[in-house]
């Protein structure tokens, strides 16, 4: 089973930014559901049908800053 992993980060301008691990695929979306659609479209454009991953993993990171 072929799989691909995306690192998802919150954008400073709002929304989310995703980049694939070990592939040159980058995309963004305003919401997580929109980002999932954009990732699906980007993956379909990047791979031939015979090499298409069957699963997409999203590793969502969250950065938080606080004062002492």
TABELZI-V781752 format. One record per residue. N is the residue number from 0. RES is the residue in three letters. OMEGA is omega in whole degrees, -180 to 180 (* if undefined). NEAR is the number of other ideal C-beta (glycine too) atoms within 12 Angstrom. D_FIRST is the distance of its C-alpha to the first C-alpha in Angstrom with 1 decimal. Layout:
BEGIN
n: {N:N}
res: {RES:RES}
omega: {OMEGA:OMEGA}
near: {NEAR:NEAR}
d_first: {D_FIRST:D_FIRST}
END
This chain:
BEGIN
n: {0:1:2:3:4:5:6:7:8:9:10:11:12:13:14:15:16:17:18:19:20:21:22:23:24:25:26:27:28:29:30:31:32:33:34:35:36:37:38:39:40:41:42:43:44:45:46:47:48:49:50:51:52:53:54:55:56:57:58:59:60:61:62:63:64:65:66:67}
res: {UNK:UNK:UNK:UNK:UNK:UNK:UNK:UNK:UNK:UNK:UNK:UNK:UNK:UNK:UNK:UNK:UNK:UNK:UNK:UNK:UNK:UNK:UNK:UNK:UNK:UNK:UNK:UNK:UNK:UNK:UNK:UNK:UNK:UNK:UNK:UNK:UNK:UNK:UNK:UNK:UNK:UNK:UNK:UNK:UNK:UNK:UNK:UNK:UNK:UNK:UNK:UNK:UNK:UNK:UNK:UNK:UNK:UNK:UNK:UNK:UNK:UNK:UNK:UNK:UNK:UNK:UNK:UNK}
omega: {-179:-179:175:-178:175:171:-178:179:174:179:177:180:-176:-179:-174:179:-179:175:-180:174:178:175:179:179:180:177:180:178:-179:-180:177:177:178:179:178:177:-180:177:179:179:-179:179:179:179:-173:-173:168:-177:-179:-178:-175:176:179:-180:175:177:175:175:-175:178:-179:178:180:179:176:-178:178:*}
near: {9:17:17:30:22:36:25:31:22:22:18:11:10:12:20:31:27:37:24:26:19:13:24:14:27:23:32:28:27:18:16:20:14:18:30:24:20:28:35:25:19:26:33:19:17:23:21:11:12:7:13:18:27:13:15:32:21:29:16:18:16:11:11:7:7:5:4:3}
d_first: {0.0:3.8:6.5:10.2:13.2:16.6:19.9:22.3:26.0:29.0:31.2:34.8:35.8:33.9:30.5:27.2:25.7:22.0:20.7:17.3:16.8:16.7:17.1:20.4:19.7:22.4:23.6:25.8:27.0:29.9:28.0:24.6:24.0:25.2:23.1:19.9:21.1:22.0:18.6:16.9:19.6:19.3:15.5:16.3:19.3:17.6:14.8:15.4:13.7:11.9:10.5:9.9:7.5:6.4:7.8:11.1:12.8:16.6:18.7:22.2:25.1:28.7:31.7:35.0:38.4:41.4:44.9:46.6}
END
